[in-house]
Amino acid sequence: MKRFLLFLLVVIPALDTFAQIGESRRAISVGVNAGVLMNKVSFTPSIKQNWHVGPTFGLTVRIMSERYFKTYCALQFELNYAQLGWNENILNSNIEPLPDTYQRHLNYFEIPFLARLGWGKESEGLMGFFAVGPQIGYLFREKSKQSSTWTFDSAGHPDRPNGMFAQYSMSVSKKFDYGIAAGAGIELNTKAGHFILEGRYYYGLSDLFGNSKKNVFSRSNNGTIQAKITYLFDIRKESPKGL
């Protein structure tokens, strides 16, 4: 509950950031985005991992609302497919590397709601920007991939540090995901549209598995680094004359 309240504390200010206090802008841009994600799941007790690398792509809508001094304010919404998950760096109970490999692919639909602040050229030229806001997601498919080689201990269980192997047989129990996303990038504005390069980080406030005392993990949240490109074109643009 505390995590969800924190989530709401970010949602409400983000959606209320742009009350009309500057020069009005009535520009709506739509387009597509694509990129690559690097994800880890923060397990407690911990599971040693490498980055899980997967694709993301989707649709973007941006609503430019105003200019406040030299800052351009906008709201941005996206509907994305994203492949998250975890990729284990497997050691045995003696902390020695094993040839075993294991990955869990988690396929989500994600919707970020971002407040975006930009500085630079509005019409033609470069603009830098920062964006932050809440994000929700829904897990619609998961798939495991493991090596044919699988090392067991004397009791017939996978040989792992701290005896942590329960995750291999566990399906994600909490399909709804929510958290905070923040990123920065550059945008090239041209007559042909807006070309955007962005880096972003997502921190999940929800868990993949149950986190009560009777459950295996007390924490199991996503943490995602992403790099993406976006192309937008204007479907409506009204700015003060001279810009």
C-alpha positions, 0 to 999 in steps of 0.5 A: 500500500505504501508503494502505491501511495507513493505512485499516486503522489507522482501521478497527481503532480505530473498530470497537474504540472501544466496549468496554464500559466505561460504562453499557450501552445496547442500542438499535438504530435503523434508517432512511433517509437522503438528501442532496446531494454536492459532489465534486472529484477531486484530479488530479496533474497538476491539472485545474481543476474546479468542484464536481460536484453529485449526489444520495445516498440509502440505509439507516442502522443505528445501534447504541447501545452505552453512555454513558460519563460524558455521552457516548453511544457508538454504531456506525453503518453505512450502505449508500448510493448516491452520484453522485460525479465531476468537473466541469471548468472548462475553459481553453485553453492560454493560460489563457483560458475556453472555452465547452467543458463536461465532466462525468464522473458516477461512480455508487457503492455506498458503505458507511461504518463510523462511530464516533459520539459524542453529547452531549445528550438521549438520549430527547426533545430535541436531541443534538449528535454527531461521527462518524468512520470508514472508508468503502468504495465500489464504482463500478458505472457511469460516464457522460460528458457534454460540450458540442457545442462542443469547441475543438481546438489546431493538432494536432487535440487538445483545447486545454487547459492543460499538454496535459491531455486524456487523461482524456476517453478514460479509463475508471476503472480502479480501481472499488474506493474506500476512505477516511476519512469524518468529520462532525458534526450535530444530532439531534432525538429524539422519540417518533416517531423520530430526525430528524438533520441532518448535514454530512460530509467524505470523503477518498479514499485510493485513486485512480480511475486507475493511478498508476505512473510510466507512467500519466498521473496520479500522483494521482486521488482523490475528495474529497466534501462532503455534507449529508444528513438521516436518519430513524431509528426504534427497533427495540430500546431498553433503557436504565437506568430513569429515562431 
